[in-house]
Amino acid sequence: MTVNTDDTQAFDASLDTTGLYCPEPIMLMHNQVRDMVSGQILKVIATDPATTRDVPKFCQFLGHELLMKHEESGYYLYFIRLA
């Protein structure tokens, strides 16, 4: 997979959920953020269109900051700063 990401966007951990469908991407995100600390940035790659709704709600509900979201060729890319 080649997704054109802005390489200037630094991140502390990445999570590839390609091929997974709701609710799996969000469940994996919950697991990943448990291993991270406040202020760190998580990069998430997904192919489920439902993530365009679910990731912003995940961030809003848990107080995380959605720094960037981008869609390209059926791939969805998110950068999230943990609260």
N, C-alpha and C positions, 0 to 999 in steps of 0.2 A: 504494500500500500504506500502510495506517495501522496501525502497531504501537504500542500504548501502552507507551512506555518511561519509566522513572523518570528524568526530566530532571535529577535531582540527580546522576546518575552521569555524571561527566565522562569524555571519551575523547580520545585523540590522533589516532586514525585509525579509519576505518570501512571495512568490507568487506561488500558485498551479494552474497551467493551464491544469491539466490532463483532457483529454476528449475534449479539445477545439482544433480547427484547424485554420490554417492561414485564416485571419489575426488576430484572436482574441488574441492569446498569446502576440503578439507584442503590440497590442492596450492596453492590460491590463498592460504590462510592462511600456508603456508610462505614463499611469495613476499613477502607483505606484511610479515611480521615481519623479513625480511632488511633492509628499509628503515627499521626502527624501532630504538630503543635501549632498553636495560634500564630498567624502571620505567614505560615508557609503557603506555597502555591501548588495546587494540584492541577495537572493537565489531564483532561479526559478526552478520549477519542471514542466516538460511538457511530453506529449506523442506524440505530432505531430513531425514526422521526419523532417518536413520543418524547425523546429527551429534550426537544426544543421547548416542551411544556414542563417536563419533570425537573430538569436541572435548575431552571430559575426558581421554581417553587421550593426545591430542596435548599437552595441558597437562602431564600427569603425566610423559610421556616426555621433554619438553624443559625441565621445571622451571618452567613458567609457572604463574601463579596464576589459576584460574578464579574471578573475583570474583562473577559472577552468571550464572545461566542462567534463561531464562523462555520458556514456550511460550504462544502465544496465536493462536487461529484458524488453525492450520497453519503459523505462523511461529515460528522458534526464534531467540532473541536471546541472545547471549553477550557478556560483558565479560571480557577477559583482560588481566592485568597481566604484561608480559614480564619474564622472569628476567634 
